[in-house]
């Protein structure tokens, strides 16, 4: 019974982490950096590998690339619109 309760708490914590990652701009899952993206980047600015990013955001590596591609596409579209104006 005790193991099941611990497992349920861990699952709830995981869901809480995911919710905060989506809702809070500076939140990542990295207790060594107080779960702060800004503090993490100060300590490790060279970390840009997809695997590390996926771990911090609690997503799959493939999702990192998809998000990156969508962001680049959006930036290019915005720049094209500015050039047209």
Secondary structure, 3 states (H helix, E strand, C coil): CHHHHHHHHHHHHHHHHHHHHHHCCCECCCHHHCCEHHHHHHHCCCCCCHHHHHHHHCCCHHHHHHHHHHHHHHHHHHHHHHHHC
